[in-house]
Amino acid sequence: MTTDTLRGAMTRRPTAQASSFAVFAVFFLNGFNFATWASRLPAVRDGLSFSQAQMGLLLLVIAVGSLVSIPLAGLVVERLGARRTVTIFALLNAGGLIVATSGVGIDSVPLTAAGLLVFGAGTGVWDAAMNLEGAAVEQKLGRTVMPRYHAGFSFGTFAAAAIAAGAAALHVDVWVHVPVAVVITSVLVIVAVRWFLPASEEHVLTVTPGDEPAATAPRGARGALAAWTEPRTLMIGLIVMAAALTEGSANDWVGLAVVDGWDTQDSLGAVAFGVFVGTMTTARWFGTRVLDRYGRVAVLRACSALAIVGLSIFALVGPLWLAAVGIVLWGAGAALGFPVGMSSASDDPVRAAARVSVVSTIGYTAFLAGPPLLGLLAHHVGYRHALLAVLIPTVLGLLVTNAARPLRPAQGD
């Protein structure tokens, strides 16, 4: 291959399929970073000698960082483009974790909290930006792929949980394990985003020819505010909120609930977390076929029912093996609400950016703020019984599933 040929290959515009693989990779790496932290929470708790309530407050710091940053994500992506936004905020995500785990290593709560604040800010915008890019690629491909991107997130959490279980079993310090892991993922993110769609092809920046004229679709701050007044968008947000809280509560607490509830070792808690994300990964990967056959509404209703049954079994039964069955059902029930909500919000390409931003904000608010609040409740009733509170938003989400019905009849439902 000549130098000119090689240069041409490196500068060639990525195809939609290549961009789809890149989005999948970024979702995977995002999930990997999150689970690298979440899987080592028992070690963090022990390193700081924290109670349940103190752990809940510590995790709430992450939520504060994200909740401040997520509402601005759409404007940031519009200004910088998805490629640069994901790169910058993925580095903030990794840097925050390095600082936070260093704080654990020297028993410094302020340093740990400062790192988690940065981690939360990086996570929030990175998450929203990759969902916006995923919605753009999905529109470009002309078929439903969002559940598989979220499966990529789950693959990342599963891989991180497996590594964390090994690190815990080998007694690798959390302030060694986490920094090494996130440095590697940062390099991979920088490589992956090179294959994102060109800015000119992202519907967050331009209107597809033949769609509603740009003049009728508010952009910038005005467009973002307008989306917050749309009943359908808010109901989709409620569906995503329920799914996000169902998933986020497991990410933060299922390991600790198993360790404390059944008086087991930290490594078994990491295995339980792995079972949850493994089930969710499988459901997301094969969920596109189920969605194509039965439609969004029927699938969302089934997922809500599985989550309700699984959470109830885990929180209320005695034997650990039966609780493991509950974890499997819980994971399956949590799998599709978030990605289906993102697809529903992006049905209309002209308004997709603002609507996905709104739904992301609602979803990640629940994903990040809900579990720490459950930690405060766990201080009084224990981790397992505190998880029963998740049933309330799950039932509410079940009641509004019709909002996810596709806007375009061609997509079926």
C-alpha positions in Angstrom: 0.0 0.0 0.0 1.4 3.4 -1.0 1.7 6.4 1.3 -1.0 8.2 -0.6 -3.4 5.2 -0.4 -2.8 4.9 3.3 -3.4 8.6 3.8 -6.6 8.4 1.8 -7.8 5.4 3.9 -7.1 7.3 7.1 -9.0 10.4 6.0 -11.9 8.7 4.3 -15.3 9.7 5.7 -16.5 6.8 8.0 -19.5 4.8 6.8 -22.6 4.7 8.9 -21.7 1.1 9.8 -18.3 2.1 11.0 -19.8 4.9 13.0 -22.2 2.4 14.5 -19.3 0.2 15.7 -17.6 3.3 17.1 -20.7 4.2 19.1 -20.9 0.7 20.4 -17.3 0.9 21.5 -17.8 4.2 23.3 -20.9 2.7 25.1 -18.8 -0.3 26.1 -16.0 1.9 27.5 -18.4 4.1 29.4 -20.0 1.1 31.0 -16.5 -0.3 31.8 -15.5 2.8 33.7 -18.7 3.0 35.6 -18.6 -0.6 36.7 -14.9 -0.5 37.5 -15.9 2.0 40.2 -19.3 0.4 41.2 -17.8 -3.1 41.5 -15.3 -1.9 44.1 -17.7 -0.1 46.3 -17.3 -2.6 49.2 -13.6 -1.9 49.1 -14.2 1.9 49.0 -16.7 1.6 51.9 -14.1 -0.4 53.9 -11.2 1.9 53.0 -13.1 5.0 54.2 -14.8 3.1 57.1 -18.2 4.5 56.0 -21.7 3.5 57.1 -24.6 2.9 54.7 -25.8 6.5 55.1 -22.2 7.9 54.5 -21.9 5.8 51.4 -25.2 7.1 50.1 -24.0 10.7 50.7 -20.7 10.0 48.9 -22.5 8.6 45.9 -24.8 11.6 45.9 -21.7 13.7 45.1 -21.5 11.9 41.7 -25.1 12.7 41.1 -24.5 16.4 41.8 -21.7 16.6 39.3 -23.9 14.9 36.6 -27.1 16.8 37.3 -25.3 20.1 36.9 -23.7 19.0 33.6 -26.3 16.9 31.8 -28.8 19.7 31.0 -26.0 21.5 29.2 -25.0 18.4 27.2 -27.1 19.2 24.1 -25.7 22.7 23.8 -22.1 21.4 24.3 -22.5 18.8 21.6 -24.1 21.4 19.3 -21.0 23.7 19.9 -18.2 21.1 19.9 -19.7 18.1 18.1 -20.1 14.6 19.5 -16.5 13.6 18.8 -14.8 16.3 20.8 -17.5 16.3 23.5 -17.1 12.5 24.2 -13.3 12.8 24.2 -13.1 15.7 26.6 -15.7 14.4 29.1 -14.4 10.8 29.0 -11.1 12.2 30.1 -12.8 14.1 32.9 -14.6 10.9 33.9 -11.3 9.0 34.1 -9.5 11.8 35.9 -12.2 12.1 38.5 -11.9 8.4 39.2 -8.2 8.5 39.6 -8.5 11.4 42.1 -11.3 9.7 44.0 -9.5 6.4 44.4 -6.4 8.2 45.4 -8.5 9.8 48.1 -9.5 6.3 49.3 -5.9 5.3 49.3 -4.9 8.1 51.7 -8.2 8.0 53.6 -9.1 11.5 52.5 -12.9 12.0 52.2 -12.6 15.6 50.7 -10.2 14.3 48.0 -12.5 11.4 47.2 -15.6 13.6 47.1 -13.8 16.1 44.8 -12.8 13.3 42.4 -16.3 12.0 42.4 -17.7 15.4 41.6 -15.5 15.6 38.5 -16.3 12.0 37.7 -20.0 12.8 37.8 -19.7 15.8 35.5 -17.7 13.8 33.0 -20.1 10.9 33.1 -23.1 13.0 32.6 -22.1 14.8 29.5 -20.3 11.7 28.1 -23.5 9.7 28.5 -25.8 12.2 26.9 -23.4 12.9 24.0 -23.0 9.2 23.1 -26.8 8.8 23.2 -27.1 11.8 20.9 -24.5 10.3 18.5 -26.3 6.9 18.8 -29.6 8.5 17.8 -27.9 10.2 14.8 -26.4 6.9 13.7 -29.7 5.1 14.2 -31.4 7.6 11.9 -28.6 7.3 9.4 -28.9 3.5 9.3 -32.7 3.6 9.1 -33.2 0.7 11.6 -33.4 0.2 15.4 -30.0 -0.3 16.9 -30.1 1.7 20.2 -30.7 -1.4 22.4 -27.4 -2.9 21.1 -25.5 0.3 21.9 -26.8 0.0 25.5 -25.9 -3.7 25.3 -22.4 -2.4 24.6 -22.6 -0.5 27.9 -23.7 -3.7 29.6 -20.9 -5.7 28.0 -18.6 -3.1 29.5 -20.0 -3.4 32.9 -19.9 -7.1 32.7 -16.2 -7.1 31.7 -15.4 -4.6 34.4 -17.3 -6.7 37.0 -15.4 -9.8 36.1 -12.0 -8.0 36.4 -13.1 -6.4 39.7 -14.1 -9.8 41.1 -10.6 -11.0 40.3 -9.0 -7.9 41.7 -11.0 -8.2 44.9 -10.2 -11.9 45.2 -6.5 -11.1 44.7 -6.7 -8.2 47.2 -5.6 -5.6 44.6 -6.0 -2.2 46.1 -8.8 -0.1 44.6 -6.4 2.8 44.2 -4.2 0.6 42.0 -6.9 -1.3 40.0 -9.2 1.7 39.1 -6.5 4.1 37.7 -4.9 1.5 35.6 -8.2 0.5 34.1 -9.4 4.0 33.3 -6.2 5.1 31.7 -6.5 2.2 29.2 -10.1 3.1 28.4 -9.3 6.7 27.9 -6.8 5.8 25.1 -9.4 3.6 23.5 -12.1 6.3 23.6 -9.7 8.7 21.8 -9.2 6.0 19.0 -12.9 5.1 18.8 -14.4 8.6 18.3 -12.3 9.1 15.1 -15.0 6.9 13.4 -18.0 9.0 14.6 -20.2 10.5 11.9 -18.9 13.8 10.4 -20.4 16.8 12.1 -22.3 17.6 8.9 -24.1 14.3 9.1 -25.2 14.5 12.7 -28.9 15.5 13.0 -28.0 17.3 16.2 -26.4 19.9 14.0 -28.3 19.8 10.7 -31.8 18.9 9.4 -32.1 16.0 7.0 -33.2 17.1 3.5 -36.9 16.6 3.1 -37.7 17.0 6.8 -39.4 19.9 8.5 -37.7 23.2 7.7 -35.1 24.2 10.2 -36.9 27.5 10.9 -39.8 25.6 12.5 -37.5 23.5 14.7 -36.1 25.6 17.6 -32.5 25.1 18.2 -30.1 25.9 21.0 -31.5 26.9 24.4 -34.9 27.7 22.9 -35.3 24.3 21.4 -34.2 22.6 24.6 -36.7 24.5 26.7 -39.5 23.8 24.2 -38.9 20.0 24.5 -39.5 20.2 28.3 -43.2 21.2 27.6 -44.1 18.2 25.4 -46.3 15.7 27.2 -45.1 12.7 25.1 -41.4 13.6 25.7 -42.0 13.9 29.5 -43.9 10.5 29.6 -41.0 8.9 27.7 -38.8 10.5 30.3 -40.8 8.8 33.1 -40.4 5.4 31.4 -36.7 6.0 31.1 -36.5 7.2 34.7 -38.1 4.0 36.0 -35.7 1.9 33.9 -32.7 3.9 34.9 -33.5 3.7 38.6 -34.1 0.0 38.3 -30.7 -0.4 36.6 -28.8 2.2 38.7 -30.0 0.7 42.0 -28.5 -2.6 41.0 -25.2 -1.1 39.9 -24.7 0.7 43.2 -26.2 -1.6 45.7 -26.7 -5.2 44.6 -23.1 -6.1 45.5 -23.3 -4.5 48.9 -26.8 -6.0 49.5 -25.4 -9.5 48.8 -22.3 -9.0 50.9 -24.2 -7.6 53.9 -27.5 -9.4 53.5 -26.0 -12.9 53.4 -22.7 -12.2 55.1 -20.6 -13.2 52.2 -17.2 -12.1 50.8 -16.7 -9.1 48.5 -15.8 -11.3 45.6 -19.3 -12.9 45.7 -20.9 -9.5 45.8 -19.0 -8.7 42.5 -20.2 -12.0 41.1 -23.8 -11.0 41.9 -23.3 -7.7 40.2 -21.9 -9.6 37.2 -25.0 -11.8 37.1 -27.2 -8.7 36.9 -25.3 -7.0 34.1 -24.8 -10.3 32.3 -28.6 -10.9 32.2 -29.2 -7.3 31.1 -26.5 -7.5 28.4 -28.1 -10.6 26.9 -31.6 -9.0 27.0 -30.3 -5.9 25.3 -28.4 -7.8 22.6 -31.4 -9.9 21.6 -34.0 -7.3 22.4 -34.0 -5.8 19.0 -35.6 -9.0 17.6 -38.2 -9.0 20.3 -39.0 -5.3 19.7 -39.3 -5.9 15.9 -41.8 -8.7 16.5 -43.9 -7.5 19.4 -43.4 -3.7 19.3 -42.2 -1.2 21.9 -45.3 -1.0 24.2 -45.7 -4.8 24.7 -42.0 -5.3 25.4 -41.9 -2.4 27.9 -44.8 -3.8 29.7 -43.2 -7.2 30.0 -39.9 -5.6 31.2 -41.8 -3.7 33.9 -43.4 -6.9 35.1 -40.1 -8.8 35.2 -38.5 -6.0 37.2 -41.3 -5.9 39.7 -41.1 -9.7 40.3 -37.3 -9.8 40.3 -36.9 -6.9 42.8 -39.5 -8.4 45.1 -37.9 -11.8 45.2 -34.4 -10.3 45.8 -35.6 -8.0 48.6 -37.9 -10.5 50.4 -36.8 -14.1 50.0 -34.3 -15.9 52.3 -32.1 -18.3 50.3 -29.3 -16.7 48.3 -29.9 -19.1 45.3 -33.5 -17.9 45.1 -32.3 -14.3 45.4 -30.0 -15.0 42.4 -33.2 -15.9 40.4 -34.5 -12.5 41.4 -31.4 -10.8 40.2 -31.8 -12.5 36.8 -35.4 -11.3 36.4 -34.4 -7.9 37.7 -31.7 -7.6 35.1 -34.0 -8.7 32.3 -36.6 -6.2 33.4 -34.2 -3.3 33.5 -32.7 -4.0 30.1 -34.8 -2.2 27.5 -36.5 0.8 29.0 -33.6 3.2 28.6 -32.6 2.3 25.0 -36.2 2.1 23.8 -36.9 5.5 25.4 -33.9 7.0 23.5 -35.3 5.6 20.2 -38.7 6.9 21.0 -37.4 10.3 21.7 -35.5 10.4 18.4 -38.5 9.3 16.2 -38.6 12.7 14.6 -35.0 13.6 13.4 -35.8 17.3 13.4 -36.5 17.4 17.2 -34.4 14.4 18.2 -31.5 16.4 19.8 -33.7 18.4 22.1 -35.9 15.4 23.0 -33.0 13.0 23.6 -31.4 15.6 25.8 -34.6 15.9 27.9 -35.0 12.2 28.2 -31.3 11.7 29.0 -31.5 14.4 31.7 -34.5 12.7 33.4 -33.0 9.2 33.0 -29.6 10.0 34.3 -31.1 12.1 37.2 -32.8 8.9 38.3 -29.8 6.7 37.5 -27.3 8.8 39.5 -29.4 10.5 42.2 -31.8 7.7 43.0 -29.4 5.0 44.3 -27.6 7.4 46.7 -31.0 8.3 48.2 -31.7 4.5 48.5 -28.4 4.4 50.5 -29.9 6.8 53.0 -33.0 4.7 53.3 -30.8 1.6 53.7 -29.3 3.1 56.8 -32.7 2.5 58.5 -34.1 -0.7 56.8 -31.1 -2.3 55.2 -30.0 -2.5 51.6 -32.4 -5.3 50.5 -35.6 -3.7 51.8 -34.5 -0.2 50.6 -34.6 -1.6 47.1 -38.3 -2.1 47.3 -38.7 1.7 46.9 -37.8 1.2 43.2 -41.1 -0.6 42.7 -43.0 2.8 42.9 -41.4 4.4 39.8 -41.5 1.1 38.0 -45.3 0.8 38.4 -45.6 4.5 37.2 -43.5 3.8 34.2 -45.7 0.8 33.4 -48.8 3.0 33.3 -47.5 5.4 30.6 -45.8 2.8 28.3 -48.2 3.9 25.4 -46.1 7.1 25.1 -43.3 5.0 23.5 -45.5 4.1 20.5 -43.7 5.1 17.4 -44.7 8.3 15.7 -44.2 6.8 12.3 -46.5 3.8 11.5 -43.8 2.3 9.3 -41.9 1.4 12.5 -44.9 -0.7 13.7 -46.4 -1.2 17.0 
